[in-house]
């Protein structure tokens, strides 16, 4: 199976911007194991800006572009250092791919990017993708890694895209505010009633929220790729997802009996 796993900032880092070491260690172990079982895995990782905020000792996520880009430049090194070290312990090589909107909008560049990705998978490497935040400005930005991950899943014809977040999935209401909110386990389309359930950005350090996740689901549904939103706090959920067990919210065209 070919699977894209998007790791959100809230899964990787504490609100302080420092790394959640236990979480990331578990994640790298489970992903390595899934790969050892014969699956191809691509990681889309957020967290560059958050890691930069932590490393530079900034009080909060910067709002001005130069500081954001500087924080991303510092944090991206930290991220890749951690992934290289942890995946390396399980004998897996990693590769860094940083892209901007131009790399997916321009057909030639998109093709180059897809070719490199395909070759890395043949070489048995774990590609780790993020937006090139250091150069991405308003005009060329993809903007959030949920969308980026869906574009990647579409490009490589992935079987599944898993979005690891700080929420269990899509709920009928905001579960932080409404005790009667229920988890929606399966959705077959993104209609107005589903879109109405999305709020704004979920955390202070990341960019995405439910809106960007539903946009990502639209891209996946169009390309026949199942998309699952699940909580990143339990990396073992990934095993269940690989085994087709219901976890979080699954967006799929397939109707299971
Ligand atoms: N590219 C951003 C980062 O690495 C994250 C974008 C997102 O949270 O969707 O900090």
Boltz pocket constraint, residues with backbone or C-beta under 6 A from the ligand:
constraints:
  - pocket:
      binder: B
      contacts: [[A, 9], [A, 45], [A, 46], [A, 47], [A, 48], [A, 49], [A, 50], [A, 72], [A, 130], [A, 131], [A, 133], [A, 143], [A, 144], [A, 145], [A, 146], [A, 205], [A, 206], [A, 207], [A, 208]]
      max_distance: 6.0
